[in-house]
Amino acid sequence: MESLVIWTVLRALGLVLLILLTVGGNVLVCLAVGVCRKLRCVTNGLVVSLAATDLLLGLLVLPFSAMKELRSDWPLGAVFCNVYISMDVMLCTASILNLFAISVDRYFAITAPLRYPTLVTPQRVGVAMGLIWAVALMVSFLPIHMGWNTRDLSIQNQGEDDRQEDCRFELNISYVLVDAFATFYLPLLIMCGTYYRIFRIAREQARRINARTSTACVAAAVREHKATVTLAAVLGAFIICWFPYFTYFIYLGLREETSVDPTTYPVVLWLGYANSALNPILYAALNRDFRRAYGQLLRCRGSDGLYQRRTAQLAYSTGKILMVGMKCAVHSNFARLKLGQMY
C-alpha cells in the first residue's frame, strides 16, 4: 500500500512538472517575440502559432489528462468528456501541423532564399494558419460530436449502456486511418523529405567553403555539425514523441477496441504531450535571437538591480535620463540595443 502511494505521488509530480514546463516554456516564446522587435517577422509568426497552440494544450487539456490519469473515474460527466477529448485531438493536431508548416517554411528559406520573401508572405502564412485550424477542427469536434469515430456511429460516452464515470475515446477503422495518415504520417513523410533536402544543401555549402581556405574549413565543419545536430534533434524528437502514439492509435482502430491497456496508452499519450514541452527548446532556444530574448526576460524578472545599472549606462550614452523601476519591456528593449546584433 505504501509503495502504491509513493508511485502515485511520483506520477503526480512528474505530470505537474511536464505541465509547468509546457506552459512556462511556451509563455516564454510568446513573450520573447512580443519584447524583442528583431523576432517580429513572418517566419516567427509560425513559431508563435506553435507556442500558442502548445500553451492552450498545457492549460486546457493536460490538467484534465493528469486528473484522468491519477483518478480511477471521470467526475465531470459525459458532455464535458467529449469536449475534453475533442479539445485534446484538436490541439495536438494543430501542434503537429504547425511543426509541419515550420518545416516547409525553412525548406523554402534554404532552397529558394532569393524567392523566399515572395513565396512566404504574411497573407500566405495567415492562410496556412487558417487551414491548420480548419483541419484540426475537422478531425476533432466535428466527427466526435457527430459520432463518426465510433463503431456504431453513435456519440461516444452518451449511450444508455455507457457509465457516467467513464471517459472513453472510441475508434473505428475509417476514422483512425483518415486521422492518422492526414495529420501525422503524411506530414511526417514530407518533413523527412524537407529536412533531408535542407541537410544536403547545408553539406554542399560547407564543401564549397571547405575547398577555399583552411580557416573556412574549420568554420564549415562546425556549421555542418551544428546543422546535423539541430535537424536530428528537431526531427528525432518529433518522431520519438508521436510515432508510438499513432502506431498504437492505428492498432486500436483496426481492432476496434473499446478499452485500452492501462499501462501502454498513458505512456504513449504523455510521450506525445511531451513534444509540446520540447518545442520551445527545439524551435526557439536553438535560435540565438530567441536565446538572447530568453535571457533578457529571465534576468529582467530575477535581477532588477543589474538591469537598472545597464539602463543607466545606456541612458548616459544616449544623453537621456531614465527613471528607476521602468517596466520589463522597456528594460529588455534597451538591453537589446546594448547587446547589438546576433553573433
Long-range contacts (C-beta under 8 A, 24 or more apart in sequence): 8-70, 11-69, 11-70, 12-66, 12-70, 15-62, 15-66, 15-69, 15-70, 15-270, 16-66, 18-62, 18-270, 18-273, 18-274, 18-277, 19-58, 19-62, 19-63, 19-66, 21-277, 22-54, 22-55, 22-57, 22-58, 22-62, 22-273, 22-276, 22-277, 23-55, 23-58, 23-59, 25-54, 25-277, 25-279, 25-280, 25-281, 26-51, 26-52, 26-54, 26-55, 26-58, 26-276, 26-279, 26-280, 27-55, 28-280, 28-294, 28-297, 29-280, 29-284, 29-290, 30-55, 31-293, 31-297, 32-284, 32-290, 32-293, 32-294, 32-297, 33-293, 34-329, 35-293, 35-296, 35-297, 35-328, 35-329, 35-332, 35-333, 36-289, 36-292, 36-293, 36-296, 36-332, 36-336, 37-333, 37-336, 38-289, 38-336, 38-342, 39-289, 39-290, 39-293, 42-120, 42-121, 42-122, 42-125, 43-105, 43-109, 43-120, 45-122, 45-125, 45-129, 46-98, 46-101, 46-102, 46-105, 46-125, 46-128, 46-129, 47-102, 47-283, 47-284, 49-98, 49-101, 49-129, 49-132, 50-95, 50-98, 50-99, 50-102, 50-279, 50-283, 51-279, 51-280, 51-284, 53-91, 53-94, 53-95, 53-98, 54-91, 54-95, 54-276, 54-277, 54-279, 54-280, 56-91, 57-88, 57-91, 57-92, 57-95, 57-273, 57-276, 58-276, 58-277, 60-87, 60-91, 61-87, 61-88, 61-91, 62-273, 65-269, 65-270, 65-273, 68-167, 69-266, 69-270, 73-165, 73-166, 74-164, 74-165, 74-166, 74-167, 75-165, 76-167, 77-164, 78-157, 78-158, 78-162, 78-164, 78-167, 79-158, 81-157, 81-167, 82-144, 82-145, 82-155, 82-156, 82-157, 82-158, 84-167, 85-144, 85-156, 85-167, 85-169, 86-140, 86-141, 86-144, 86-145, 87-140, 88-140, 89-136, 89-139, 89-140, 89-144, 89-179, 90-136, 90-137, 90-139, 90-140, 90-141, 91-136, 92-272, 92-273, 93-135, 93-136, 93-139, 93-140, 93-179, 93-183, 94-132, 94-133, 94-136, 95-275, 95-276, 95-279, 96-183, 96-184, 96-187, 96-242, 97-132, 97-135, 97-136, 97-183, 97-187, 98-132, 99-187, 99-191, 99-238, 99-279, 99-283, 100-187, 100-190, 100-191, 101-128, 101-129, 101-132, 102-283, 103-190, 103-191, 103-194, 103-195, 103-234, 104-190, 104-194, 106-194, 106-198, 107-194, 107-197, 107-198, 110-197, 110-198, 110-201, 110-202, 111-197, 111-198, 111-201, 135-182, 135-183, 136-183, 139-178, 139-179, 139-182, 139-183, 143-175, 148-174, 148-175, 149-175, 151-256, 168-258, 168-259, 170-258, 171-249, 171-252, 171-253, 171-256, 171-257, 172-253, 172-256, 173-253, 173-254, 173-256, 175-253, 176-249, 176-250, 176-252, 176-253, 176-254, 177-250, 177-253, 179-249, 180-246, 180-249, 180-250, 180-253, 184-242, 184-246, 185-246, 188-238, 188-239, 188-242, 188-243, 191-235, 191-238, 192-235, 195-231, 195-234, 195-235, 198-227, 198-231, 199-227, 199-228, 199-231, 202-227, 203-227, 230-286, 233-282, 233-286, 234-282, 234-283, 237-275, 237-278, 237-282, 238-275, 240-271, 241-271, 241-272, 241-274, 241-275, 241-278, 242-271, 242-272, 242-275, 244-268, 244-271, 244-272, 245-269, 245-271, 245-272, 288-342, 288-343, 289-342, 292-336, 292-339, 292-342, 293-332, 293-336, 296-331, 296-332, 296-335, 296-336, 297-328, 297-332, 300-328, 300-331, 300-332, 300-335, 301-328, 307-331, 307-335, 310-334, 310-335, 310-338, 311-335, 313-338, 314-338
